[in-house]
Amino acid sequence: MRKFIFLLVLSAMIFSGCQNSASVSRHGIDQTTGIGDIIAAAASESTTATIISESEETNPYGISERLANGDESVDIDLTVLSSSMIYSEVFAMVYAPEEYLGKTVKMEGIFSCFHDETTGKTYYACIVQDATQCCAQGIEFIPDESFTYPDEFPEVGSNICVTGIFGTYKEDGAQFITLKNASFSVS
């Protein structure tokens, strides 16, 4: 019985504390303060103005600066990013490939290959993992004609560095991404 009375009193306190008919609309949203009011209040409380450059505003983590400090012979050098950022950038490439078409990409990862017995084609990929190594994302690459499989390829699971031109192709009605005319080395 005491437990029931305690819960009843607690519920009454919670509901009476949450209800303020002057500031709650019929949907339960506080309409007395909008985002404009909050920004104006914050601006009036601030005694010093902080100016944020456009690059800091659009790129607060300095990703483009890190990419710019990489290999200047490529458009996107993923080798200068942390494992989490590499994984994120590869994820972006997979889901928004139109943003990367025609760009030269350099990346490090784990070599993988698959031979399709039905078509006779061999597919090669550079696999990257996130920082916890629980998730993996990869980009297929098509080596330039100077490489012959398996003689000039590393063992599956080896760490490699791949450089190629980002592109897409369609096969069996599906679109795939790839690094074309790729060169690679064991890293």
Rosetta silent file (secondary structure, phi, psi, omega in degrees, C-alpha in Angstrom):
SEQUENCE: MRKFIFLLVLSAMIFSGCQNSASVSRHGIDQTTGIGDIIAAAASESTTATIISESEETNPYGISERLANGDESVDIDLTVLSSSMIYSEVFAMVYAPEEYLGKTVKMEGIFSCFHDETTGKTYYACIVQDATQCCAQGIEFIPDESFTYPDEFPEVGSNICVTGIFGTYKEDGAQFITLKNASFSVS
SCORE:     score description
SCORE:     0.000 S_00000001
   1 L     0.000  -41.631  178.529    0.000    0.000    0.000 S_00000001
   2 H   -62.574  -38.865  179.572    2.843    2.388    0.838 S_00000001
   3 H   -62.241  -42.507  179.385    4.429    1.607   -2.505 S_00000001
   4 H   -63.078  -44.637  178.999    1.169    2.468   -4.283 S_00000001
   5 H   -64.407  -41.423  178.173    0.825    5.775   -2.413 S_00000001
   6 H   -59.943  -47.469  179.991    4.480    6.607   -3.124 S_00000001
   7 H   -64.544  -37.249  178.750    4.007    5.954   -6.851 S_00000001
   8 H   -65.235  -45.284  178.829    0.789    7.969   -6.868 S_00000001
   9 H   -66.092  -43.358  179.062    2.437   10.969   -5.180 S_00000001
  10 H   -61.223  -43.871  178.571    5.501   10.676   -7.424 S_00000001
  11 H   -62.774  -42.293  179.436    3.317   10.580  -10.529 S_00000001
  12 H   -63.139  -39.799  179.368    1.361   13.619   -9.375 S_00000001
  13 H   -66.414  -41.981 -178.768    4.593   15.545   -8.782 S_00000001
  14 H   -64.267  -49.779 -177.268    5.979   14.597  -12.168 S_00000001
  15 H   -68.047  -37.216  178.855    2.840   15.503  -14.072 S_00000001
  16 H   -72.125  -31.053  178.001    2.240   18.735  -12.187 S_00000001
  17 H   -71.902  -30.430 -178.275    5.877   19.739  -12.669 S_00000001
  18 H   -84.896  -21.215 -176.055    5.692   19.123  -16.422 S_00000001
  19 L   -93.541  120.622  172.637    2.424   20.952  -16.990 S_00000001
  20 L  -140.022   98.608 -170.526    2.571   24.694  -17.370 S_00000001
  21 L   -61.505  -22.851 -179.070   -0.427   25.774  -19.404 S_00000001
  22 L   -74.363  -28.710 -174.439    1.092   29.177  -20.221 S_00000001
  23 L  -116.239    4.849 -178.459    4.121   27.745  -21.994 S_00000001
  24 E  -115.002  126.472  177.707    2.904   24.424  -23.367 S_00000001
  25 L   -77.892 -179.633  179.954    1.021   24.221  -26.617 S_00000001
  26 L   -66.098  -16.083  176.989   -1.587   21.612  -27.308 S_00000001
  27 L   -96.261    0.997  178.124    1.215   19.351  -28.594 S_00000001
  28 L    83.284   15.441 -178.666    3.281   19.725  -25.437 S_00000001
  29 L  -102.975  133.433  179.828    5.993   21.836  -27.073 S_00000001
  30 E   -69.335  116.599 -176.776    7.272   24.949  -25.323 S_00000001
  31 L  -101.945    0.270 -175.407    6.351   27.825  -27.619 S_00000001
  32 L   -79.266  -23.574 -179.175    7.612   30.701  -25.483 S_00000001
  33 L  -128.514  121.053  177.432   11.213   30.461  -26.633 S_00000001
  34 L  -102.472  175.892 -178.751   12.212   29.847  -30.223 S_00000001
  35 H   -64.047  -33.931  177.257   15.633   29.222  -31.721 S_00000001
  36 H   -63.217  -39.027  177.783   15.863   32.897  -32.709 S_00000001
  37 H   -65.278  -39.615 -179.450   15.342   33.904  -29.067 S_00000001
  38 H   -66.490  -43.508  179.612   18.045   31.486  -27.929 S_00000001
  39 H   -64.995  -43.794  179.348   20.540   32.763  -30.517 S_00000001
  40 H   -61.886  -41.501  179.055   19.752   36.399  -29.672 S_00000001
  41 H   -64.823  -42.173  179.593   20.188   35.709  -25.952 S_00000001
  42 H   -65.522  -39.276  179.594   23.497   33.941  -26.532 S_00000001
  43 H   -67.290  -38.124 -178.995   24.724   36.770  -28.745 S_00000001
  44 H   -73.017  -26.714  178.675   23.782   39.425  -26.201 S_00000001
  45 H   -78.651  -23.246 -176.785   25.544   37.528  -23.391 S_00000001
  46 L   -77.803  129.672  178.908   28.746   37.196  -25.373 S_00000001
  47 L   -95.183  -16.843  177.813   31.251   40.001  -24.793 S_00000001
  48 L  -123.900  140.078  179.164   33.661   38.868  -27.492 S_00000001
  49 L   -87.667  135.976  176.172   32.806   38.014  -31.049 S_00000001
  50 L  -107.613  122.505  179.799   34.101   34.757  -32.431 S_00000001
  51 L  -103.544  125.568  179.929   34.675   34.743  -36.147 S_00000001
  52 L  -108.950  126.347  179.056   34.688   31.348  -37.783 S_00000001
  53 L   -70.028  160.497 -178.186   36.200   31.064  -41.204 S_00000001
  54 H   -60.938  -38.892 -179.142   34.187   29.326  -43.880 S_00000001
  55 H   -67.939  -36.258  177.521   36.574   26.360  -43.963 S_00000001
  56 H   -69.759  -34.919 -179.003   36.321   25.870  -40.190 S_00000001
  57 H   -68.283  -42.639 -178.323   32.560   26.134  -40.362 S_00000001
  58 H   -87.842  -15.791 -176.343   32.181   23.533  -43.092 S_00000001
  59 L  -140.779   69.776 -172.787   35.115   21.393  -41.992 S_00000001
  60 L   -67.216  -17.929 -177.026   35.488   21.616  -38.201 S_00000001
  61 L   -99.849    3.096  176.311   37.798   18.598  -37.940 S_00000001
  62 L    70.423   27.002 -176.765   40.348   19.746  -40.507 S_00000001
  63 H   -63.645  -45.455 -178.162   39.806   16.765  -42.789 S_00000001
  64 H   -64.614  -32.515  177.529   40.479   18.675  -45.995 S_00000001
  65 H   -66.881  -41.091  178.145   43.687   20.064  -44.492 S_00000001
  66 H   -65.493  -40.788  177.987   44.879   16.548  -43.635 S_00000001
  67 H   -64.425  -36.502 -179.946   43.988   15.347  -47.118 S_00000001
  68 H   -68.544  -25.442 -179.725   45.868   18.315  -48.599 S_00000001
  69 L   -84.123    1.843 -179.186   49.002   17.354  -46.634 S_00000001
  70 L   -84.694 -156.854 -179.939   49.132   13.938  -48.247 S_00000001
  71 L   -64.185  116.500 -176.722   50.591   12.775  -51.530 S_00000001
  72 L   -72.767  -11.087 -179.931   50.228   15.706  -53.930 S_00000001
  73 L   -82.103   -3.460  179.141   50.194   13.412  -56.964 S_00000001
  74 L  -123.860  159.429  178.152   46.686   12.194  -56.033 S_00000001
  75 L   -78.135  -40.790 -178.250   43.382   13.961  -55.476 S_00000001
  76 E  -131.121  113.158  179.155   42.444   12.050  -52.325 S_00000001
  77 E  -106.638   98.168 -178.955   45.156   10.524  -50.121 S_00000001
  78 H   -76.181  -10.464 -177.302   43.433    8.411  -47.509 S_00000001
  79 H   -70.251  -13.674 -178.994   46.765    7.246  -46.090 S_00000001
  80 H   -94.310   -0.448 -178.616   47.065   10.438  -44.012 S_00000001
  81 L   -98.552  159.859  174.425   43.789    9.875  -42.130 S_00000001
  82 L   -69.884  165.325 -177.943   43.087    7.882  -38.979 S_00000001
  83 H   -60.864  -36.886  178.078   41.452    4.478  -39.375 S_00000001
  84 H   -66.166  -40.982 -178.901   38.048    5.861  -38.370 S_00000001
  85 H   -71.647  -36.514  176.727   38.283    8.683  -40.893 S_00000001
  86 H   -62.064  -47.913  179.291   39.475    6.348  -43.664 S_00000001
  87 H   -58.036  -43.726 -179.476   36.538    4.048  -42.977 S_00000001
  88 H   -63.987  -42.865 -178.981   34.168    7.027  -43.010 S_00000001
  89 H   -67.520  -41.160  177.068   35.555    8.385  -46.275 S_00000001
  90 H   -64.732  -39.227  176.067   35.369    4.964  -47.970 S_00000001
  91 H   -58.466  -43.520  178.229   31.813    4.626  -46.663 S_00000001
  92 H   -63.275  -39.154  178.807   31.029    7.990  -48.309 S_00000001
  93 H   -62.698  -39.948 -179.094   32.616    6.795  -51.561 S_00000001
  94 H   -67.396  -40.926 -174.077   30.433    3.701  -51.565 S_00000001
  95 H   -95.309  -11.656  175.523   27.202    5.594  -50.904 S_00000001
  96 L  -139.696   60.668 -173.653   27.875    8.790  -52.893 S_00000001
  97 H   -63.360  -25.839 -178.490   30.197    7.713  -55.722 S_00000001
  98 H   -61.165  -23.991  179.373   29.228   10.617  -57.992 S_00000001
  99 H   -73.494  -16.690 -172.208   31.211   12.952  -55.701 S_00000001
 100 L  -116.491   -4.901 -175.321   34.455   11.066  -56.417 S_00000001
 101 L   -53.480  131.201  177.023   34.245   10.121  -60.109 S_00000001
 102 L    81.531   -4.168 -179.786   37.504   10.694  -61.978 S_00000001
 103 L   -86.665  143.804  176.618   39.533   11.509  -58.868 S_00000001
 104 E   -84.225  125.431 -175.028   42.794    9.731  -58.176 S_00000001
 105 E  -118.508  137.743  175.278   42.575    7.959  -54.824 S_00000001
 106 E  -121.263  130.353 -178.670   45.370    6.494  -52.724 S_00000001
 107 E  -148.400  154.503  174.350   44.525    4.147  -49.867 S_00000001
 108 E  -114.667  146.088  179.350   46.044    1.510  -47.626 S_00000001
 109 E  -176.167 -157.795 -177.596   44.242   -1.589  -46.484 S_00000001
 110 E  -104.236  129.813 -179.790   44.084   -5.350  -46.610 S_00000001
 111 E   -73.411  134.701  176.091   44.369   -7.127  -49.954 S_00000001
 112 E  -140.582  150.049  174.211   41.481   -9.381  -50.889 S_00000001
 113 E  -146.522  157.330 -179.676   40.534  -11.139  -54.088 S_00000001
 114 E  -142.292  129.622  176.740   37.703  -13.279  -55.395 S_00000001
 115 E  -106.203  120.053  179.152   37.642  -15.472  -58.473 S_00000001
 116 L   -87.933  110.904 -177.504   34.189  -15.990  -59.972 S_00000001
 117 L   -63.790  -33.002 -176.521   34.159  -19.488  -61.452 S_00000001
 118 L   -72.964  -36.287 -179.363   31.081  -18.808  -63.586 S_00000001
 119 L  -100.144  -17.731 -176.805   32.478  -15.748  -65.367 S_00000001
 120 L    79.309    3.431 -178.990   36.178  -16.497  -65.038 S_00000001
 121 L   -86.961  146.927  173.901   36.773  -12.971  -63.724 S_00000001
 122 E  -113.254  132.627 -179.533   38.970  -12.182  -60.739 S_00000001
 123 E  -111.436  136.875 -179.499   38.066   -9.232  -58.536 S_00000001
 124 E  -117.429  146.568 -179.357   40.598   -7.443  -56.324 S_00000001
 125 E  -146.103  153.731  172.048   39.840   -5.187  -53.369 S_00000001
 126 E  -112.141  116.133 -174.427   41.479   -3.046  -50.730 S_00000001
 127 E  -102.726  131.439  174.730   39.587   -3.477  -47.456 S_00000001
 128 E  -116.193  150.124  178.908   39.697   -0.907  -44.638 S_00000001
 129 E  -119.009  156.376  176.028   38.423   -1.350  -41.112 S_00000001
 130 L   -75.764  179.942 -174.280   37.209    1.162  -38.566 S_00000001
 131 L   -60.218  -34.142 -178.965   39.197    1.877  -35.392 S_00000001
 132 L   -86.934   -5.369 -179.574   37.623   -1.000  -33.459 S_00000001
 133 L    58.611   30.111  176.127   38.112   -3.353  -36.412 S_00000001
 134 L   -97.435  -22.026 -177.704   34.537   -4.546  -36.124 S_00000001
 135 L  -122.992  141.876 -179.778   33.355   -3.069  -39.416 S_00000001
 136 E  -129.840  147.639  178.265   34.995   -3.306  -42.808 S_00000001
 137 E  -141.406  142.395 -177.334   34.432   -1.477  -46.062 S_00000001
 138 E  -136.489  161.710  173.807   36.293   -2.036  -49.282 S_00000001
 139 E  -125.334  127.785  175.622   36.923   -0.667  -52.705 S_00000001
 140 E   -69.330  149.325  172.650   37.503   -2.917  -55.647 S_00000001
 141 E  -134.441  146.768  177.438   40.447   -2.057  -57.832 S_00000001
 142 E  -110.629  108.691 -176.413   41.297   -2.993  -61.397 S_00000001
 143 E   -67.070  151.426  175.035   45.072   -3.214  -61.727 S_00000001
 144 L   -65.389  168.602 -171.213   46.785   -1.778  -64.749 S_00000001
 145 L   -69.417   -6.508 -178.097   47.894   -4.312  -67.337 S_00000001
 146 L   -77.888  -11.420 -179.154   51.455   -4.536  -66.003 S_00000001
 147 L  -101.597  135.286  175.771   50.360   -6.832  -63.139 S_00000001
 148 L  -118.088  134.253 -179.334   49.673  -10.542  -63.637 S_00000001
 149 L   -93.414  139.164    0.994   47.746  -12.597  -61.131 S_00000001
 150 L   -95.617   -2.637 -171.913   48.823  -14.411  -58.997 S_00000001
 151 L   -56.455  -43.558 -173.621   52.558  -13.980  -59.654 S_00000001
 152 L  -104.343   19.350  179.947   52.813  -10.243  -59.007 S_00000001
 153 L  -111.282  151.094  176.694   50.154   -9.953  -56.321 S_00000001
 154 L   -74.311  170.201  175.953   50.574  -10.122  -52.552 S_00000001
 155 L   -70.256  147.591  175.717   49.019  -12.870  -50.460 S_00000001
 156 L   -58.501  134.572 -177.838   45.405  -12.387  -49.482 S_00000001
 157 L    96.212   -7.735  178.173   45.348  -10.603  -46.127 S_00000001
 158 L   -74.442  152.365  174.284   48.541   -8.639  -46.794 S_00000001
 159 E   -79.772  130.478 -179.193   48.650   -4.897  -46.184 S_00000001
 160 E  -132.371  161.708  172.117   48.732   -2.989  -49.463 S_00000001
 161 E  -120.922  122.743 -175.433   48.740    0.564  -50.744 S_00000001
 162 E  -118.499  138.134  174.211   46.578    1.099  -53.850 S_00000001
 163 E  -129.915  128.093  179.869   46.386    4.131  -56.142 S_00000001
 164 E  -162.619  175.046 -178.478   43.825    4.377  -58.932 S_00000001
 165 E   -94.592  123.203 -176.288   41.191    6.496  -60.640 S_00000001
 166 E   -69.042  131.871  178.836   37.807    6.315  -58.946 S_00000001
 167 E  -156.856  178.882  177.332   35.007    5.128  -61.193 S_00000001
 168 E  -130.112  161.028  172.619   31.895    3.014  -61.448 S_00000001
 169 E  -151.976  160.254  179.022   30.707    0.251  -63.720 S_00000001
 170 E  -110.734  138.636  177.279   27.569   -1.826  -64.142 S_00000001
 171 E  -147.000  129.303 -178.503   27.494   -5.578  -64.078 S_00000001
 172 L    52.935   37.573  176.741   24.396   -7.785  -63.968 S_00000001
 173 L    80.001    0.552  179.811   22.214   -4.694  -63.524 S_00000001
 174 E  -113.608  149.503  177.892   24.036   -3.447  -60.420 S_00000001
 175 E   -95.101  136.533  178.891   26.436   -0.520  -60.094 S_00000001
 176 E  -126.039  153.700  175.874   29.851   -1.108  -58.539 S_00000001
 177 E  -104.233  154.874 -178.818   32.676    1.252  -57.590 S_00000001
 178 E  -159.095  160.365  168.171   36.295    0.654  -58.433 S_00000001
 179 E  -103.329  110.768 -175.633   39.733    2.203  -58.668 S_00000001
 180 E   -86.027  155.668  176.459   40.629    1.846  -62.350 S_00000001
 181 E    50.972   43.635 -171.771   44.096    1.516  -63.833 S_00000001
 182 E   -82.392  147.114  169.474   45.370    0.890  -60.308 S_00000001
 183 E  -116.997  156.353 -178.541   48.883    0.320  -59.139 S_00000001
 184 E  -150.938  160.631  175.135   49.674   -1.177  -55.773 S_00000001
 185 E  -146.142  155.971  177.231   52.506   -2.098  -53.479 S_00000001
 186 E   -77.300  130.589 -178.471   52.832   -4.143  -50.320 S_00000001
 187 L  -110.926    0.000    0.000   52.976   -1.803  -47.341 S_00000001
